[in-house]
Structures are given as C-alpha cells and as structure tokens.
Amino acid sequence: MPPTPRDADRPQDLRFSRMERLLGGHPIRTVTVDGTSARFVTDPALVRRILLTDARHYGKSELLQKARILSKSGLLAPDDARHRHYRRLAHPHLRTTAVTAHTPLMADVARATAASWRPGQPVDIQAAMCRAAGRIALTALLGPTTGATSALLTDRLAALSWEMITKPLYGRAARARRPAARLRQAFTDFRTPLARCITDRLNSPHPTTHYLAALLADAGPAAGGALSGEQVCDEAVMMLTAATVTTASVMSWALYTLARHPLAEEKVLKDLAQPADTDTDTNTGARPGHGHGPPGYTLRFLMEVLRLHPPVWITSRRTLTHVTLGEHTLPAGTDVVFSSYLLHRHPAHYRDPHRFDPDRWLTTRPRPQDATYLPFGTGSRGCVGETFAWQELHVLLAALAQEWRLTLQPGTRPRAAAHTTLHPHRLLMIPQPR
C-alpha cells in the first residue's frame, strides 16, 4: 500500500482516513473548512455534473486557494469568457504537434539531470525534479535564453516551486492575509529577473513563436481587454510554477514507486528498450486512450502513479445559482469540494483500489468525462497542458530510469504530504549506475 498522507495537521473533516470512510456513505456530506461550511462530493457521477454537465452553474471558489499568490489574469481568471480566450491562446503551443517539437528539449534536460548525479551520493529527488521540470517549462514558454539567465531563472523557479508545493491550502497559514515571508521572497526573487527577460523579449526586433509572444501580442478578448505588461509577467509566473510543481511531484512519486516495486521497474525498463511505435501510445508519452490498443507498460505505470498520487488532490467550486445536485438543493454561493485522491480509490470503480497495479489499465479505459480518473481535471478548466505533461513525464522517466537505479537512503521513510500538491516529503534516494 502506498504511503497515506499524514492526518495530524489537517482539519478533522479533511483527514484522509475520515474522507475515505465517506465513500461508503452518502454521495454528499457537509464538511467545515476554515470555518466555512461546504459540501463534500464523493460520487463521480455528481462530480461529472459539476465539471461538465452543469459546469455553467459553477464558478471558481477561493476556499482552497487562499494561500496562492499566482495570477488571477488569463488562464486563472475567474471570468469564464476571459479564461476561454487565454486557453485558446495557449492551445496552439500545447497541442500534439507543438509537444512533439519540444520533445528534444525535454530529452536534453532529462539527460543533463541524469548526468548531474553521482554514484552513491544522495539526491533530493523533489528538488531535482523541480529543477528539471522548471528548465523545460522556461524554455518552452520563453524560448532559448543565455546561459547565465537560464541558470538564474531555473534556480529561482525551482525555489519558488518548492515553496508553492509545500504551501497549505487551508488552516491558519492559508488564512493569512499575506503569503509567508519565504514564499513572498521566492516569488519576488523569481519575478524580478523574469520581468527583465520579458521586457527584453518585448523590445527584441527578432520575432518568437513561443506562448509568451502570443501573450505579448494579444489584442485582448472582448470580455476584458489585453493583459498589461505586469499581468503578462504574472501570467508567466503562474504558467511556469503550475507546470513545474505538478510535474515535479508526479516524477518524484514515479521514481519512488520504481524503487518500491522491482518487478514494475523491470517491466518499465524492458518496455523502454523497445523501438517506439509512433502509431500507438504503446511506447510514447501520448495521452491515455489516444492509441489504437491498450497502453504500453510505461504509460500504464505512469497512469497508475497518477491514480494513486494525483498532484492536484482536492478541488473546490462555488455555485453561481441555485442548483440541484443529487438529492440536494444548493443555494448560490455554496462551496462544493471533491478529491481526485478519493475518486481514484473509489471501490466501485477500482478493484483493490489501494494496490499498485499498472495492468489494471489493460481492461480499464479511463474517460475524463466519467470523473473516475481526473489526474489533470476535465471540462473547461481542465489542465490545458495535459498532452505536454504526459510526454514530459515519459521522457524524464525514460532518461533517469535507464541511466540510474535509485534506492531509498537508509533510515529515511518518506511520507505523503498533502499541500498545494500531493508530494513525497523528504525523498532522498541513492543513485547507482545501471
């Protein structure tokens, strides 16, 4: 059984042991988060209604986002029309053909990460994955930068990402009117050189085709006008941080899982050694279900890691009008909460749900619209970078697993920490060459 997030520092209603017991009861329960009453939804069919069928009746909720200092412009705009506009703006830079163009970059960063490790020297896996994912995100968003600028931005984005990963979503720290000093400083330390880089791009006579260029050239949606220079910078911080923290958390769990399951590790290595077949998702990082047959073992492995350890483990929405949800009528302004961590462990949909079993995906074909498997969300506010993320995870895993065999540092016992993302706390591993 994978590690269970520690419950001691969570409100009673949000302790995992308590939430899992709710699965056997009513599909909707009332919980209290930071003194606010909310409805906790455990039925995938009702989550589907919130995210898809009746999505127009639900808006963003601040219930579990008080601690965040990210932009509320562009993709994070609460206004749906403005969000859709910037989602369309980002899409050409994240669709399959664009992701394919970024694959050599991913491979270069993965190889550089593998080359930086030394036999027998402990590696802080979460920190290493923050650096790798951050470097990929920076180049994909900004395009190439000079060596010194690249190193500075990578270091500071990794530091900001770590502060964001460990930030609580509720409790006293989340209720504070201002972010914690270290998070605030990390935000400033990264944003300052990033702003200079963006200014240089804006003044450059050489055009660029990256997403940042689309933001800078955008004339703005009818719903609210173009982003200001300050907002473009904040949007860039949001995109870069979000891409980094989620990938770093998932990759950390993937490497931990390889060490815990030698048979799975053997199968992943065997699968990676096979020639890639571009017509199916058997040996690529394509999204699940987009091939013509069952996913290959590496993809099944990553799917199972994401099932057990979804980075965005809990989500909230707020009703915009009176709605009927199951047998409940909810007035406008009601916060509703659901957890992909629990949906992915629903015993009615997953046999032996706590067991790590990549082969369950040979017969189980997830569909985002079913709301039983939501590692990247679904609907109008699902992750716009999902295709990019699958390919990035596959490339990083291939390079690191084929180069190194990782074992846990003696005396360490990583635990799952449920903060901004669900991440392994203090994951120190020892690399040995294959």
Secondary structure as the mmCIF struct_conf table of DSSP 4:
data_model
#
loop_
_struct_conf.conf_type_id
_struct_conf.id
_struct_conf.beg_label_comp_id
_struct_conf.beg_label_asym_id
_struct_conf.beg_label_seq_id
_struct_conf.end_label_comp_id
_struct_conf.end_label_asym_id
_struct_conf.end_label_seq_id
HELX_LH_PP_P HELX_LH_PP_P1 PRO A 2 ARG A 6
TURN_TY1_P TURN_TY1_P1 ALA A 8 ASP A 9
BEND BEND1 ARG A 10 ARG A 10
HELX_RH_3T_P HELX_RH_3T_P1 GLN A 12 LEU A 14
HELX_RH_AL_P HELX_RH_AL_P1 PHE A 16 LEU A 22
TURN_TY1_P TURN_TY1_P2 LEU A 23 GLY A 24
BEND BEND2 GLY A 25 GLY A 25
BEND BEND3 PRO A 27 PRO A 27
STRN STRN1 ILE A 28 VAL A 33
TURN_TY1_P TURN_TY1_P3 ASP A 34 GLY A 35
STRN STRN2 THR A 36 VAL A 41
HELX_RH_AL_P HELX_RH_AL_P2 PRO A 44 ARG A 48
HELX_RH_PI_P HELX_RH_PI_P1 ARG A 49 THR A 53
TURN_TY1_P TURN_TY1_P4 ASP A 54 ASP A 54
HELX_RH_3T_P HELX_RH_3T_P2 ALA A 55 HIS A 57
STRN STRN3 TYR A 58 LYS A 60
TURN_TY1_P TURN_TY1_P5 LEU A 63 LEU A 64
TURN_TY1_P TURN_TY1_P6 LYS A 66 ALA A 67
BEND BEND4 SER A 73 SER A 73
HELX_RH_3T_P HELX_RH_3T_P3 GLY A 74 LEU A 76
BEND BEND5 PRO A 78 ASP A 79
HELX_RH_AL_P HELX_RH_AL_P3 ASP A 80 ALA A 90
HELX_RH_3T_P HELX_RH_3T_P4 HIS A 91 HIS A 93
TURN_TY1_P TURN_TY1_P7 LEU A 94 LEU A 94
BEND BEND6 ARG A 95 ARG A 95
HELX_RH_AL_P HELX_RH_AL_P4 THR A 96 SER A 116
TURN_TY1_P TURN_TY1_P8 PRO A 119 GLY A 120
STRN STRN4 VAL A 123 ASP A 124
HELX_RH_AL_P HELX_RH_AL_P5 ILE A 125 LEU A 142
HELX_RH_AL_P HELX_RH_AL_P6 GLY A 147 ILE A 165
TURN_TY1_P TURN_TY1_P9 THR A 166 THR A 166
BEND BEND7 LEU A 169 GLY A 171
HELX_RH_AL_P HELX_RH_AL_P7 ARG A 172 ARG A 175
BEND BEND8 ARG A 177 ARG A 178
HELX_RH_AL_P HELX_RH_AL_P8 ALA A 181 ASN A 203
BEND BEND9 PRO A 205 HIS A 206
BEND BEND10 HIS A 210 HIS A 210
HELX_RH_AL_P HELX_RH_AL_P9 TYR A 211 ALA A 217
TURN_TY1_P TURN_TY1_P10 ALA A 222 GLY A 224
HELX_LH_PP_P HELX_LH_PP_P2 ALA A 226 SER A 228
HELX_RH_AL_P HELX_RH_AL_P10 GLY A 229 ARG A 260
HELX_RH_AL_P HELX_RH_AL_P11 PRO A 262 LEU A 272
TURN_TY1_P TURN_TY1_P11 ALA A 273 ALA A 273
BEND BEND11 GLN A 274 GLN A 274
HELX_LH_PP_P HELX_LH_PP_P3 PRO A 275 ALA A 276
TURN_TY1_P TURN_TY1_P12 THR A 278 ASP A 279
BEND BEND12 THR A 280 ASP A 281
TURN_TY1_P TURN_TY1_P13 THR A 282 ASN A 283
BEND BEND13 THR A 284 THR A 284
HELX_LH_PP_P HELX_LH_PP_P4 ALA A 286 ARG A 287
TURN_TY1_P TURN_TY1_P14 PRO A 288 GLY A 289
BEND BEND14 GLY A 291 PRO A 294
HELX_LH_PP_P HELX_LH_PP_P5 PRO A 295 GLY A 296
HELX_RH_AL_P HELX_RH_AL_P12 TYR A 297 LEU A 308
BEND BEND15 HIS A 309 HIS A 309
BEND BEND16 PRO A 311 VAL A 312
STRN STRN5 THR A 315 THR A 319
BEND BEND17 LEU A 320 THR A 321
STRN STRN6 VAL A 323 LEU A 325
TURN_TY1_P TURN_TY1_P15 GLY A 326 GLU A 327
STRN STRN7 HIS A 328 LEU A 330
TURN_TY1_P TURN_TY1_P16 ALA A 332 GLY A 333
STRN STRN8 ASP A 335 PHE A 338
HELX_RH_AL_P HELX_RH_AL_P13 SER A 340 LEU A 343
TURN_TY1_P TURN_TY1_P17 HIS A 344 ARG A 345
TURN_TY1_P TURN_TY1_P18 PRO A 347 HIS A 349
BEND BEND18 TYR A 350 ASP A 352
TURN_TY1_P TURN_TY1_P19 PRO A 353 HIS A 354
BEND BEND19 ARG A 355 ARG A 355
HELX_RH_3T_P HELX_RH_3T_P5 PRO A 358 LEU A 362
TURN_TY1_P TURN_TY1_P20 THR A 363 THR A 363
HELX_RH_3T_P HELX_RH_3T_P6 PRO A 368 ASP A 370
BEND BEND20 ALA A 371 THR A 372
TURN_TY1_P TURN_TY1_P21 PRO A 375 PHE A 376
HELX_RH_3T_P HELX_RH_3T_P7 GLY A 379 ARG A 381
BEND BEND21 GLY A 382 GLY A 382
TURN_TY1_P TURN_TY1_P22 VAL A 384 GLY A 385
HELX_RH_AL_P HELX_RH_AL_P14 GLU A 386 GLU A 403
STRN STRN9 TRP A 404 LEU A 408
HELX_LH_PP_P HELX_LH_PP_P6 GLN A 409 GLN A 409
TURN_TY1_P TURN_TY1_P23 PRO A 410 GLY A 411
STRN STRN10 ARG A 415 ALA A 418
BEND BEND22 HIS A 419 THR A 421
STRN STRN11 LEU A 422 HIS A 425
BEND BEND23 ARG A 426 ARG A 426
STRN STRN12 LEU A 428 PRO A 433
#
